[in-house]
Amino acid sequence: MLYRIITLIGGLVFVAALFALLWLFCKKFLQHHGVTDQVSDRATVLATWTFAGISVGLLMAVAGAFVLGPWAFYRTLRGHGVDISDAAAIWWGLGIVMAAVGITGAGFFAFLMLVGAY
């Protein structure tokens, strides 16, 4: 029973880590593209919608996260007026989603191995 509680708490920590990584990558993306006004707030909005796209995509099928996450990134980015082409925005979104999910997934897998659940 203790391992289940530890695994549940660890899972929640890694969900928070996924959002934090998305926020960090979105903030760096916006700064890289010359956005200087309210960068943290804009990164929060961008990361929130990207996280929502990933979450809904994971519910449908794991591969859906890599479709809906970048799509949510692209749709939200259009509202921020960043000067970038549509194709580049989708590719950036896919890269941000893949990096954040990959880092979080590897960390969670290591955590599961550490507690003996895998």
C-alpha positions in Angstrom: 0.0 0.0 0.0 2.9 2.4 0.8 4.3 1.9 -2.7 1.0 2.8 -4.3 0.8 6.0 -2.3 4.4 6.9 -3.1 3.8 6.1 -6.8 0.6 8.3 -6.8 2.5 11.2 -5.2 5.4 10.7 -7.6 2.9 10.8 -10.5 1.4 14.0 -9.4 4.9 15.5 -9.0 5.8 14.5 -12.5 2.5 16.0 -13.9 3.6 19.3 -12.2 7.1 18.8 -13.7 5.6 18.3 -17.2 3.7 21.6 -16.9 6.8 23.4 -15.6 8.9 22.1 -18.5 6.2 23.2 -21.0 6.1 26.6 -19.3 9.9 26.9 -19.5 10.1 25.8 -23.1 7.3 28.2 -24.1 8.9 31.1 -22.3 12.3 30.4 -24.1 10.4 30.1 -27.4 8.7 33.5 -26.9 11.9 35.2 -25.9 13.7 33.6 -28.9 11.1 35.1 -31.2 11.4 38.6 -29.7 8.4 38.8 -27.4 9.2 41.0 -24.5 5.8 42.2 -23.2 4.4 40.0 -20.4 6.5 37.0 -21.3 5.7 35.0 -18.2 1.9 35.5 -18.6 2.0 34.7 -22.3 4.1 31.6 -21.5 1.6 30.5 -18.9 -1.3 30.8 -21.3 0.7 29.0 -24.1 1.8 26.2 -21.7 -1.7 25.8 -20.2 -3.3 25.2 -23.6 -0.5 23.0 -24.8 -0.8 21.0 -21.6 -4.5 20.7 -22.1 -3.9 19.5 -25.7 -1.4 16.9 -24.5 -3.8 15.7 -21.7 -6.8 15.3 -24.0 -4.5 13.6 -26.6 -3.3 11.1 -23.9 -6.9 10.3 -23.0 -7.8 9.4 -26.6 -4.6 7.6 -27.5 -1.0 8.2 -26.6 -0.1 9.4 -30.1 -2.9 11.9 -29.8 -0.8 13.9 -27.4 1.7 14.6 -30.2 -1.1 15.8 -32.5 -3.3 17.8 -30.1 -0.4 19.3 -28.1 1.3 21.0 -31.1 -2.1 22.0 -32.5 -3.1 23.7 -29.2 0.4 25.4 -29.2 -0.2 26.6 -32.7 -3.7 27.9 -32.1 -2.7 29.7 -28.9 0.4 31.1 -30.5 -1.8 32.7 -33.3 -3.5 34.8 -30.6 -0.1 36.2 -29.4 0.9 37.8 -32.6 4.3 36.2 -32.9 5.8 36.6 -36.3 6.3 33.0 -37.4 4.9 30.9 -40.2 2.1 28.4 -39.5 4.3 25.4 -40.4 7.2 26.6 -38.2 4.7 27.2 -35.3 3.5 23.6 -35.6 7.0 22.2 -35.7 8.1 24.3 -32.7 5.0 23.0 -30.9 5.9 19.4 -31.7 9.4 19.9 -30.6 8.3 21.5 -27.3 5.8 18.7 -26.7 8.3 15.9 -27.5 11.0 17.4 -25.3 8.8 18.0 -22.3 7.0 14.6 -22.5 10.3 12.8 -23.2 12.1 14.3 -20.2 9.1 13.8 -17.9 8.6 10.2 -19.2 12.2 9.3 -18.7 12.2 10.7 -15.2 8.9 8.9 -14.3 10.3 5.7 -15.6 13.4 6.1 -13.5 11.2 6.9 -10.5 9.1 3.7 -11.1 12.3 1.7 -11.3 13.6 3.3 -8.1 10.5 2.3 -6.1 10.4 -1.2 -7.6 7.1 -0.7 -9.5 8.7 -1.6 -12.8 
